[in-house]
Amino acid sequence: MSSNSPRRYAASLFPQLSGRHRFGTFAQDYGGPVAFRILSRNPAWLEWLVIQNTNAYEVGFTAAWDGFRGAFWKNRMPDTEKPLMAFLEVDAIKSVYLHRHKKPELISPDNWNVDFRFMERPHARWVQMDFFYDYSTNVYDYRTNVALYPKWQEFRRTRQPKTIIFWGQDDIFFTPEGGEAYLKDFAQGPDAPARFRPLRGGGLPGLYREQHHPLLRRAGFPEVAAGPTDSR
């Protein structure tokens, strides 16, 4: 089995794996491009879309991407890998959690310490590098997402799915403009299918259940907000 076969298998059999052909999608960070790839091939599957700090626009990249989008994406080699390996060290991982946070003392060190322990597993750092530029596929790495942005934007413009966009304004990797850009793909007005909700902080700590359920309900997403303890 080739290295990209599991990803192709999951993408091609997603409806069988999910048990249904109509579903909503929560697209966040790495998972966003995976969802957009699947949905752009199978647009009729989508019922609703929740987006949180996952990029689909050139304007969405912060300067933190310069090293990836520059020399590394043009030519992956040891000399272009070495500077980026610093992102996988504990101080860099910690900075992602604390970036522009007004009360960093509230963020548990368990977050970056656990993440870093994962980085200490055999080959873990090379797996992370492959997410950004995978020699073996040249199709399924993050680098190749960028060329698909226009296709994903056209999908949203054509389908106009019911959408809510939660966007951490202080994300170290994705700009506030990247979140606002989604609205350009949707009809405007009081009945617009998309809503934008800026959030304090970055995208990585996530949307805590007690915070996002009321927001989803108020935005008209009760089916998304219902969880195992509050569904009726």
Backbone bond lengths (Angstrom), bond angles and torsions (degrees), N, CA, C in turn:
res aa  C-N    CA-C-N  psi(-1)  N-CA   C-N-CA  omega(-1)  CA-C   N-CA-C  phi
1 M - - - 1.467 - - 1.510 108.86 -
2 S 1.328 117.78 127.86 1.461 120.75 179.83 1.517 110.12 -70.51
3 S 1.345 116.66 163.42 1.459 120.71 -174.18 1.516 112.56 -65.62
4 N 1.349 117.37 -24.94 1.449 118.51 -178.61 1.522 112.50 -94.06
5 S 1.328 118.22 -2.65 1.464 120.92 -177.68 1.519 113.63 -60.41
6 P 1.348 120.88 -43.74 1.474 118.95 178.53 1.513 112.86 -58.10
7 R 1.325 117.88 -38.86 1.458 120.09 179.92 1.528 110.91 -68.59
8 R 1.332 116.92 -42.61 1.464 119.60 177.71 1.522 110.53 -64.03
9 Y 1.331 115.68 -41.29 1.459 119.84 -179.34 1.523 111.14 -61.56
10 A 1.326 116.21 -45.45 1.472 119.93 -179.73 1.520 111.10 -64.19
11 A 1.337 116.43 -41.43 1.459 119.03 -178.95 1.521 112.14 -67.08
12 S 1.327 117.00 -40.38 1.462 119.72 -176.46 1.515 112.28 -74.95
13 L 1.343 116.98 -28.61 1.460 119.85 -176.36 1.524 112.44 -106.84
14 F 1.333 117.28 18.12 1.454 119.58 -174.87 1.520 113.53 -54.63
15 P 1.346 120.43 -44.06 1.476 118.28 179.91 1.513 112.98 -63.02
16 Q 1.347 117.08 -35.32 1.459 118.84 176.80 1.518 111.37 -68.03
17 L 1.345 115.73 -38.90 1.457 119.26 179.70 1.519 111.36 -67.72
18 S 1.321 117.01 -36.45 1.454 120.04 -177.90 1.517 112.07 -82.59
19 G 1.335 117.58 -18.72 1.457 120.69 178.70 1.512 114.04 82.90
20 R 1.326 117.95 6.31 1.458 120.46 -179.98 1.523 109.20 -157.02
21 H 1.328 116.52 161.48 1.449 121.61 -177.77 1.520 112.66 -108.20
22 R 1.331 118.74 -2.23 1.455 122.81 175.53 1.515 107.83 -128.59
23 F 1.313 117.28 126.08 1.460 119.50 -175.11 1.518 109.94 -158.78
24 G 1.331 115.98 163.89 1.450 122.72 170.86 1.511 109.52 -98.34
25 T 1.318 115.32 159.92 1.462 120.05 -175.85 1.523 110.59 -131.90
26 F 1.336 116.10 132.57 1.455 122.74 170.83 1.525 106.24 -100.99
27 A 1.337 116.56 108.50 1.458 122.55 -175.12 1.519 109.69 -103.96
28 Q 1.338 116.67 115.21 1.457 120.45 -176.50 1.523 110.10 -142.12
29 D 1.334 116.67 132.26 1.455 124.30 173.27 1.530 111.00 52.75
30 Y 1.343 118.81 -127.53 1.462 121.64 -179.43 1.534 111.73 -56.69
31 G 1.329 117.11 -34.62 1.456 120.34 -175.19 1.511 113.92 -69.11
32 G 1.343 117.58 -22.63 1.449 120.24 -178.59 1.522 113.24 -59.83
33 P 1.331 118.63 -53.22 1.461 118.87 178.45 1.527 113.73 -59.68
34 V 1.325 117.39 -34.88 1.469 119.54 176.46 1.530 110.00 -61.03
35 A 1.336 115.70 -46.93 1.464 120.22 179.54 1.525 110.87 -62.68
36 F 1.329 117.68 -44.19 1.462 120.47 -176.91 1.523 111.54 -66.79
37 R 1.328 117.49 -34.62 1.463 120.24 176.20 1.530 110.65 -63.52
38 I 1.323 116.33 -45.66 1.465 120.71 -179.08 1.525 110.55 -65.43
39 L 1.330 117.19 -46.22 1.458 121.05 -173.57 1.527 112.18 -72.50
40 S 1.325 117.94 -32.56 1.460 118.86 178.53 1.520 111.28 -67.89
41 R 1.329 116.91 -24.42 1.468 120.62 175.43 1.525 111.95 -85.45
42 N 1.339 115.89 -24.39 1.466 120.81 -175.27 1.527 109.63 -135.32
43 P 1.324 117.93 63.91 1.478 121.01 -171.04 1.521 114.07 -62.16
44 A 1.311 118.52 -26.87 1.466 120.48 -177.03 1.523 112.23 -71.47
45 W 1.314 118.09 -12.46 1.461 120.54 -178.58 1.526 112.46 -73.09
46 L 1.331 118.56 -25.49 1.461 121.28 -167.21 1.529 112.31 -82.26
47 E 1.336 115.87 131.12 1.462 122.28 173.44 1.531 111.35 -102.06
48 W 1.329 117.49 -43.99 1.455 121.79 179.27 1.522 108.88 -153.46
49 L 1.328 115.22 164.14 1.457 120.52 -174.29 1.523 109.75 -139.27
50 V 1.331 116.62 127.93 1.458 123.04 171.65 1.525 107.02 -115.17
51 I 1.317 115.89 124.54 1.463 121.82 -176.60 1.518 108.76 -115.51
52 Q 1.328 116.56 133.18 1.463 120.78 174.55 1.514 110.27 -138.24
53 N 1.324 116.91 108.21 1.464 123.03 173.81 1.525 112.38 44.81
54 T 1.315 114.74 57.08 1.462 120.71 169.39 1.516 106.92 -129.39
55 N 1.302 117.83 131.20 1.461 121.06 -167.57 1.521 113.13 -89.93
56 A 1.333 115.41 144.63 1.461 121.49 174.77 1.528 111.10 -146.59
57 Y 1.349 116.39 24.19 1.461 121.34 -176.70 1.527 109.54 -147.32
58 E 1.319 116.27 144.82 1.460 120.34 176.93 1.521 111.43 -57.07
59 V 1.325 116.79 -37.59 1.455 120.95 -177.33 1.527 112.05 -67.84
60 G 1.314 117.11 -11.84 1.456 120.74 -175.89 1.515 115.37 -81.87
61 F 1.318 118.76 -11.72 1.462 121.10 -177.93 1.528 111.12 -82.58
62 T 1.334 116.59 129.93 1.458 120.39 171.71 1.530 109.40 -85.96
63 A 1.317 115.20 177.04 1.467 120.33 178.93 1.520 112.28 -65.14
64 A 1.332 118.30 -16.73 1.464 120.91 178.49 1.526 111.65 -61.58
65 W 1.331 116.91 -19.52 1.466 121.08 -179.39 1.528 112.86 -87.88
66 D 1.318 118.37 -6.12 1.460 119.60 -171.61 1.528 112.56 -56.68
67 G 1.324 116.83 -41.04 1.458 119.45 -179.69 1.514 113.15 -66.26
68 F 1.338 116.09 -35.06 1.464 119.96 178.13 1.527 111.11 -72.84
69 R 1.324 116.29 -47.18 1.460 120.67 -173.30 1.528 112.48 -78.40
70 G 1.316 115.54 -14.39 1.450 119.47 178.70 1.514 111.65 -87.77
71 A 1.318 116.01 -111.35 1.466 121.02 -172.47 1.526 113.15 -62.02
72 F 1.336 117.84 -39.19 1.470 120.35 -173.76 1.524 111.70 -64.76
73 W 1.328 117.53 -48.52 1.466 119.94 -179.01 1.522 111.91 -70.53
74 K 1.320 117.91 -24.36 1.459 120.15 178.10 1.522 111.73 -79.86
75 N 1.337 115.82 -32.58 1.465 119.02 -177.72 1.520 108.99 -160.50
76 R 1.318 117.04 96.58 1.464 119.72 178.52 1.521 109.54 -75.19
77 M 1.297 115.49 122.71 1.454 123.00 178.29 1.524 107.09 -158.77
78 P 1.341 118.53 167.47 1.474 119.86 -177.20 1.523 113.84 -52.29
79 D 1.331 117.70 -38.30 1.462 119.85 -178.13 1.524 112.39 -68.45
80 T 1.326 118.55 -29.85 1.465 120.50 179.04 1.530 111.68 -90.43
81 E 1.335 116.97 -19.91 1.465 120.44 175.68 1.520 111.99 -75.64
82 K 1.325 116.02 -38.84 1.463 120.54 -170.09 1.523 113.95 -55.21
83 P 1.341 120.84 -47.53 1.476 119.00 -179.62 1.527 112.92 -62.98
84 L 1.325 116.96 -30.73 1.462 120.77 -176.02 1.517 112.31 -79.67
85 M 1.327 116.76 -21.30 1.461 119.64 176.80 1.523 111.37 -61.08
86 A 1.327 117.00 -24.22 1.461 120.34 178.74 1.521 111.71 -61.96
87 F 1.340 118.28 -26.19 1.464 121.41 177.54 1.521 111.98 -64.47
88 L 1.327 117.62 -18.51 1.462 121.83 -175.32 1.523 112.23 -100.24
89 E 1.326 117.15 7.89 1.456 121.28 175.61 1.534 109.43 -90.12
90 V 1.320 115.69 161.73 1.464 120.47 -170.03 1.527 112.24 -61.68
91 D 1.328 118.66 -38.29 1.468 119.72 -178.49 1.526 111.35 -65.52
92 A 1.327 116.91 -38.36 1.460 119.89 179.07 1.522 111.09 -69.78
93 I 1.326 116.85 -41.34 1.467 120.45 178.16 1.519 110.09 -62.27
94 K 1.314 116.39 -42.03 1.470 120.91 177.22 1.519 111.20 -60.38
95 S 1.328 117.00 -41.18 1.463 120.23 -177.71 1.525 111.80 -64.43
96 V 1.320 117.50 -29.66 1.469 120.47 177.70 1.526 110.08 -64.36
97 Y 1.321 116.87 -41.73 1.465 120.89 179.66 1.530 112.34 -70.16
98 L 1.325 117.25 -34.57 1.460 120.46 -171.84 1.524 113.42 -99.24
99 H 1.303 118.50 -4.40 1.462 122.29 -173.37 1.529 111.88 -53.16
100 R 1.323 115.99 115.12 1.474 125.03 176.65 1.531 112.76 57.03
101 H 1.311 116.94 20.49 1.462 119.20 177.80 1.523 109.21 -74.88
102 K 1.333 116.31 131.05 1.468 120.28 -175.82 1.523 112.59 -72.02
103 K 1.321 117.26 -24.66 1.463 121.07 179.29 1.533 109.29 -133.06
104 P 1.320 117.29 71.72 1.468 120.15 -176.16 1.524 113.30 -61.38
105 E 1.333 116.77 -22.87 1.463 119.69 -179.99 1.524 111.80 -66.11
106 L 1.327 117.93 -16.03 1.465 121.59 179.18 1.529 112.91 -83.76
107 I 1.331 117.16 -10.98 1.461 121.23 -179.37 1.522 109.22 -90.82
108 S 1.315 115.94 120.79 1.466 120.58 -177.39 1.525 111.20 -67.49
109 P 1.345 118.03 132.82 1.472 120.92 174.19 1.527 112.97 -60.62
110 D 1.340 116.82 -17.01 1.459 118.55 176.86 1.520 111.32 -55.35
111 N 1.335 117.24 -32.32 1.463 120.72 -177.63 1.526 111.59 -57.15
112 W 1.326 117.05 -59.59 1.457 118.42 -176.06 1.523 112.62 -77.37
113 N 1.341 117.77 -28.11 1.462 118.80 177.79 1.526 111.76 -67.05
114 V 1.336 116.71 -41.04 1.462 119.85 177.75 1.532 110.10 -67.42
115 D 1.336 116.54 -44.18 1.457 119.44 178.18 1.525 111.22 -57.03
116 F 1.324 115.97 -43.49 1.455 119.10 -178.08 1.522 111.64 -67.27
117 R 1.328 117.49 -34.08 1.469 119.37 177.41 1.523 110.55 -62.10
118 F 1.335 116.31 -35.52 1.465 118.91 175.34 1.530 110.71 -64.04
119 M 1.321 116.42 -35.63 1.459 120.16 179.35 1.526 112.38 -67.35
120 E 1.329 116.92 -18.80 1.461 120.56 -179.02 1.520 113.02 -86.26
121 R 1.325 117.37 -3.12 1.462 119.44 176.02 1.529 110.25 -69.56
122 P 1.325 117.18 154.79 1.471 118.97 178.91 1.530 111.73 -55.86
123 H 1.307 116.26 131.37 1.465 124.90 174.82 1.529 114.02 68.04
124 A 1.331 118.89 4.49 1.466 120.35 -175.03 1.523 111.81 -61.44
125 R 1.316 117.06 -40.19 1.462 119.00 -178.88 1.527 111.37 -66.00
126 W 1.321 116.84 -36.68 1.459 119.36 179.41 1.528 110.74 -70.37
127 V 1.307 117.35 -33.05 1.469 120.04 174.42 1.517 109.94 -61.13
128 Q 1.341 116.73 -43.25 1.461 120.08 178.37 1.526 111.36 -63.09
129 M 1.321 117.08 -41.43 1.463 119.82 176.75 1.524 111.27 -61.62
130 D 1.339 116.18 -38.49 1.467 120.28 179.40 1.523 112.21 -66.07
131 F 1.326 117.41 -27.40 1.465 118.96 174.88 1.531 110.79 -59.11
132 F 1.316 116.20 -32.37 1.458 120.62 -175.75 1.524 113.01 -93.68
133 Y 1.332 116.67 -28.25 1.465 119.78 178.18 1.521 106.52 -158.06
134 D 1.324 116.34 103.64 1.460 121.86 -175.40 1.525 109.44 -104.72
135 Y 1.341 116.30 110.13 1.460 120.85 179.00 1.531 111.99 -55.05
136 S 1.325 116.02 -38.75 1.464 120.66 -166.75 1.517 113.65 -73.37
137 T 1.349 117.61 -24.82 1.459 119.19 -176.74 1.514 113.54 -112.90
138 N 1.347 116.05 -41.75 1.459 121.33 -174.65 1.525 111.96 55.99
139 V 1.330 116.43 19.38 1.465 121.77 -177.30 1.518 111.52 -133.76
140 Y 1.343 117.46 -38.82 1.457 120.81 -168.04 1.524 114.29 -110.36
141 D 1.330 118.81 23.62 1.460 119.30 176.43 1.527 109.86 -100.12
142 Y 1.349 116.00 172.06 1.465 120.18 -175.60 1.524 111.34 -64.43
143 R 1.324 116.80 -31.85 1.468 121.58 179.87 1.527 110.80 -55.76
144 T 1.321 117.31 -38.79 1.461 120.85 -175.35 1.528 112.83 -79.75
145 N 1.335 117.41 -8.22 1.466 118.97 176.51 1.529 111.57 -64.01
146 V 1.319 116.33 -37.54 1.459 120.60 -170.11 1.534 111.48 -59.07
147 A 1.318 116.94 -41.06 1.463 120.23 179.68 1.521 112.29 -65.77
148 L 1.341 117.01 -19.35 1.462 121.56 -179.40 1.519 112.88 -90.73
149 Y 1.324 118.26 -7.22 1.465 120.42 -177.77 1.535 112.39 -53.12
150 P 1.338 119.77 -47.74 1.470 118.39 179.51 1.529 113.32 -58.89
151 K 1.323 117.20 -37.05 1.458 120.88 178.80 1.523 110.66 -65.40
152 W 1.330 117.05 -41.97 1.468 120.55 179.76 1.528 110.61 -68.24
153 Q 1.325 116.56 -37.32 1.466 119.85 178.20 1.527 110.48 -64.94
154 E 1.323 116.74 -41.15 1.458 120.60 178.04 1.526 111.35 -63.90
155 F 1.328 116.68 -37.06 1.463 120.80 176.27 1.528 111.03 -58.19
156 R 1.335 117.35 -45.99 1.461 120.28 179.99 1.525 111.45 -68.33
157 R 1.331 116.99 -39.71 1.460 119.58 179.29 1.528 111.42 -64.02
158 T 1.323 116.02 -36.41 1.459 120.22 -177.36 1.514 112.32 -78.84
159 R 1.326 116.90 -43.27 1.467 121.04 -173.91 1.524 113.41 -86.72
160 Q 1.335 118.04 -28.92 1.464 122.92 -179.18 1.532 111.67 49.85
161 P 1.327 118.05 53.72 1.468 119.09 -178.38 1.529 111.49 -69.16
162 K 1.292 116.20 150.56 1.466 121.82 173.37 1.527 107.96 -61.03
163 T 1.331 116.63 121.24 1.465 120.79 -167.72 1.516 111.17 -141.02
164 I 1.327 115.85 141.59 1.464 121.13 167.50 1.522 107.54 -127.48
165 I 1.325 115.32 135.87 1.457 122.17 -176.36 1.520 108.42 -114.68
166 F 1.326 116.99 111.30 1.464 122.22 171.90 1.525 106.95 -96.11
167 W 1.335 116.78 129.97 1.468 117.32 -174.81 1.526 110.77 -138.96
168 G 1.328 115.17 114.16 1.460 121.10 173.48 1.522 109.48 -67.76
169 Q 1.315 116.81 119.44 1.460 121.29 -171.97 1.525 113.64 -74.93
170 D 1.318 118.03 -15.46 1.460 121.04 -177.02 1.520 112.39 -112.16
171 D 1.316 117.02 25.29 1.464 121.58 179.10 1.523 109.66 -59.80
172 I 1.320 116.86 132.02 1.458 121.09 -178.29 1.530 111.95 -71.61
173 F 1.333 117.47 -21.66 1.460 121.60 -175.40 1.531 114.18 -106.12
174 F 1.332 118.11 -29.91 1.462 120.75 -174.42 1.522 111.02 -124.13
175 T 1.309 116.44 133.38 1.466 122.25 -174.03 1.533 111.71 -78.53
176 P 1.335 117.63 156.53 1.467 119.66 172.19 1.524 112.42 -57.79
177 E 1.343 116.58 -34.64 1.464 120.42 179.23 1.527 111.62 -63.58
178 G 1.335 116.07 -29.59 1.463 119.34 177.44 1.513 112.51 -65.72
179 G 1.332 116.64 -34.10 1.461 119.84 176.06 1.508 112.07 -72.82
180 E 1.333 116.35 -43.22 1.463 120.60 -178.71 1.529 111.68 -66.70
181 A 1.333 116.86 -25.70 1.467 120.10 -177.47 1.523 112.28 -62.93
182 Y 1.326 117.61 -27.24 1.467 119.73 178.77 1.524 111.69 -57.42
183 L 1.328 116.76 -34.62 1.458 120.02 -175.78 1.525 112.08 -63.67
184 K 1.328 117.79 -23.90 1.457 120.78 179.70 1.526 111.98 -66.70
185 D 1.321 116.60 -19.28 1.464 120.49 -178.57 1.522 112.59 -87.51
186 F 1.330 117.20 -2.76 1.464 120.29 -174.69 1.517 111.24 -119.74
187 A 1.335 114.98 152.83 1.456 120.72 172.85 1.527 109.36 -60.65
188 Q 1.338 115.99 149.77 1.456 121.43 -178.19 1.535 110.18 -105.94
189 G 1.316 115.63 170.31 1.453 120.03 177.95 1.506 112.51 114.92
190 P 1.330 117.94 177.52 1.477 120.86 -176.33 1.521 113.94 -62.22
191 D 1.320 117.50 -25.48 1.469 120.83 179.78 1.521 112.13 -102.85
192 A 1.317 117.14 20.47 1.464 120.73 -179.04 1.522 110.14 -57.98
193 P 1.334 118.02 139.58 1.468 120.42 -177.75 1.518 114.08 -74.64
194 A 1.339 117.99 -13.86 1.467 120.93 -176.19 1.521 110.98 -114.58
195 R 1.323 115.61 142.53 1.462 123.00 175.76 1.526 108.24 -126.98
196 F 1.340 115.53 144.26 1.458 121.61 -179.38 1.516 109.72 -116.01
197 R 1.339 117.04 129.27 1.454 122.14 -179.62 1.535 109.09 -127.57
198 P 1.338 118.30 100.93 1.468 119.42 175.90 1.520 110.68 -69.47
199 L 1.325 115.90 143.78 1.456 122.29 179.66 1.519 109.71 -121.80
200 R 1.304 116.61 148.26 1.463 120.51 173.16 1.523 109.00 -70.69
201 G 1.325 114.93 144.65 1.454 119.22 176.24 1.520 111.87 87.58
202 G 1.332 114.90 -168.15 1.455 121.11 -178.44 1.511 112.03 -95.64
203 G 1.326 115.16 -173.90 1.455 119.01 -177.13 1.506 113.82 -89.84
204 L 1.336 118.13 -23.55 1.453 120.56 -170.52 1.520 114.92 -65.28
205 P 1.346 121.14 -44.85 1.462 118.46 -179.53 1.513 113.70 -60.38
206 G 1.331 116.72 -19.81 1.457 118.89 171.15 1.504 113.95 91.75
207 L 1.297 112.61 178.86 1.444 122.47 -177.14 1.515 107.30 -103.96
208 Y 1.327 116.67 106.12 1.445 119.34 -175.09 1.517 110.80 -71.07
209 R 1.309 115.89 145.04 1.457 121.29 -172.75 1.522 112.76 -54.57
210 E 1.312 117.05 -45.71 1.461 119.62 -176.81 1.520 111.76 -68.43
211 Q 1.341 117.64 -19.84 1.457 121.06 178.47 1.525 111.78 -88.33
212 H 1.315 117.25 -43.46 1.456 116.98 -170.37 1.514 113.59 -85.68
213 H 1.316 119.72 -22.76 1.461 118.81 179.70 1.525 112.95 -62.93
214 P 1.330 120.18 -47.36 1.475 118.73 176.52 1.523 112.46 -61.65
215 L 1.337 117.13 -37.93 1.460 119.94 178.88 1.516 111.09 -63.83
216 L 1.322 116.74 -41.29 1.458 120.19 -179.70 1.522 111.37 -66.49
217 R 1.303 116.23 -39.06 1.467 119.24 179.02 1.528 110.98 -65.41
218 R 1.338 116.33 -44.58 1.458 119.55 -179.03 1.522 111.64 -65.49
219 A 1.334 116.38 -29.62 1.457 120.65 -179.67 1.525 112.30 -84.07
220 G 1.328 117.31 0.49 1.449 120.16 177.85 1.505 114.27 89.76
221 F 1.345 117.27 28.16 1.452 122.05 178.88 1.529 110.52 -119.01
222 P 1.322 119.51 54.22 1.465 119.11 -178.25 1.515 113.03 -62.46
223 E 1.340 117.33 -30.89 1.461 119.72 -178.98 1.512 111.78 -68.95
224 V 1.364 116.69 -26.49 1.456 120.62 177.42 1.522 110.14 -80.23
225 A 1.334 115.39 -39.40 1.460 120.37 -175.33 1.513 112.15 -69.06
226 A 1.328 117.77 -28.34 1.461 119.61 -177.14 1.516 110.15 -64.13
227 G 1.301 116.38 125.26 1.453 121.79 178.40 1.511 110.55 -116.07
228 P 1.313 118.36 -177.88 1.455 121.07 -176.90 1.520 113.67 -62.82
229 T 1.358 117.66 -23.61 1.466 118.34 -177.90 1.508 112.84 -98.81
230 D 1.359 117.26 -10.34 1.458 116.90 -176.69 1.532 112.77 -129.81
231 S 1.327 118.37 10.10 1.442 119.99 176.60 1.519 108.72 -74.83
232 R 1.310 115.54 152.82 1.465 120.01 -177.37 1.526 110.83 -113.59
